[in-house]
Amino acid sequence: MRNPGEAQAGGTVLVAGGAGFIGSHLCAALLDAGAHVTCLDNMQTALPSNLQRLLQRERFSFVEADITQPLPAALTDGRTRFTHIYNLACAASPPLYQADPEHTMLTNVVGTNHLLRLAEQTGARFLLTSTSEVYGDPEVHPQPEDYRGNVNCTGPRACYDEGKRAAEALVFDYARMGRADVRVARIFNTYGPQMRMDDGRVVSNLICQSLEGQKLTIYGSGNQTRSFCYVADTVDALIRLMDSDMAQPVPVNIGTQAEITVLELVAAMEAVMGRPLDITYHDLPQDDPQRRRPDISRARALLGWEPTTQLAAGLARTCEWFAEEIAASRPPAQRVA
Amino acid sequence: MRNPGEAQAGGTVLVAGGAGFIGSHLCAALLDAGAHVTCLDNMQTALPSNLQRLLQRERFSFVEADITQPLPAALTDGRTRFTHIYNLACAASPPLYQADPEHTMLTNVVGTNHLLRLAEQTGARFLLTSTSEVYGDPEVHPQPEDYRGNVNCTGPRACYDEGKRAAEALVFDYARMGRADVRVARIFNTYGPQMRMDDGRVVSNLICQSLEGQKLTIYGSGNQTRSFCYVADTVDALIRLMDSDMAQPVPVNIGTQAEITVLELVAAMEAVMGRPLDITYHDLPQDDPQRRRPDISRARALLGWEPTTQLAAGLARTCEWFAEEIAASRPPAQRVA
């Protein structure tokens, strides 16, 4: 097999949402592989520091725009022939995507449609990052790609879950109509450096609370499960998926099969921190899924991929990054020299 | 209980998709109830004859526009304060909505969003006609409104099914954010006069083939079931739903619980036609649902409604209308004086 990203090395790649958590790692990996990368982001939930790091690199450019609006002429005037378009643009944690549910829906549907039209126009291969949320609160474990899901289309998570399902529908219709060559990744829980501290997801919540010496907030019993994939593994899978040959495009689950409870995650955090951590329990939010674990047989078979980063190692690197961010955000007088 | 439509009698009502099959019956019923009615339609699948009949009535006006585009100033300039907005705009039969799946998705998501914004702006109550298709190929029978469905979000029906699910998500988010007072109907199979002859749905297909002396096309074994509601009953339910009081909006199934197989429908057609009908069998299209039957407990409880038209009577009236349409479409020389 070729090296991942080799096919994109000489290419001109657009990464929508490229300043976000996974997006900024993807941009860096594509630059490492030799690609020219244009990052498109509205900076709604992206960390400015992610973008600042990327702006120091060669072959990187940035366009600030919101994909719910017509794309800027800089992208559509035909002067840049994109070879690959990744769509990672959308707030992905419930408090952030529920703050403006209409915008979340339009980002997924109208935004994806704008990028698909650009792919059609430039002949670029298009990759949508969909989500494990298309399975809702699943009644089948682990979830294979042909499981049709259990989403409440009238609930407060629907703007994201149904938005992504609608985006998938659009993408596969573009493929069926011969309008674009497409790939769809369904990303499960991912963690790592460059996450927002305040994004409200369990890993960032627990790490920040640990580092700040606060009690850890657990929603529900803590026996709900998640499968946490380290971001470098996720990005490797996305690049392989973009490279992959597929006669008929199919969605591909990207995540780890190592399913743990939230309480087990706390125990892993205690091991990283080297001390016991106190817990406070809160009610479970509406429609919060009880279990989530991907069946990654398809990714193994089609991409020759599986995650390789152990939770302990990934958590340690993530904690280290968060500790630096917290230190950097304090006034200089409070910093330890 | 008040008479259905009484609350809308003095109102100014916008009906998007008002020249379509159900929409044209709804416009007529609202005019009968005393409302001022503005019909908005792009004439994509509407029969011009439906519109011609309505244009002869008082208190009726027509705006030709496509709701995927920004709404015309005639609707948004504030000179007309709509009290009620019904959204029935979307091609609803698979051959028609699959012809341009991107437009189908955008009609449901962008179009619904444009109309929701108009509802917010004018303070109108908003009613979305959603569909039994949100249940996909259901594994629960009959389908209650809290059943989350079994939709293939990557398949050829997804542009419609996921489009409607996404539209519901938007509508309930508008309600949660306090931006609009909303109602959602999930309409099951409906039949009656003013359907397109070529819309590809089973009732219109079988009636036209019977009247033209052709063999009846049955997809699959003919043992798949449907529940056929007569359009006058459906329209009565929509008007009652728009009138209804709801502290928290919930979707309401509109349809009949009289579930019959396609072969039983053929037998009912034979009774109407007074002669045996020949059948030819074809393969079932992809993702065609095997069973479909609403649980209408909620409509009974909230709206005091259930269908009252028997299939034999409804089919007879529909056949009569189709026979007139076919006769009218022939050159005069071929018509029997």
Interface residues (C-beta under 8 A of the other chain):
Chain A: P101 E102 M105 L106 V109 V110 N113 V134 G136 R148 G149 N150 V151 N152 C153 T154 G155 P156 A158 C159 D161 E162 G163 R165 A166 E168 A169 L170 F172 D173 Y174 R176 M177 V184 V250 P251
Chain B: P101 E102 M105 L106 V109 V110 N113 V134 G136 R148 G149 N150 V151 N152 C153 T154 G155 P156 A158 C159 D161 E162 G163 R165 A166 E168 A169 L170 F172 D173 Y174 R176 M177 V184 V250 P251
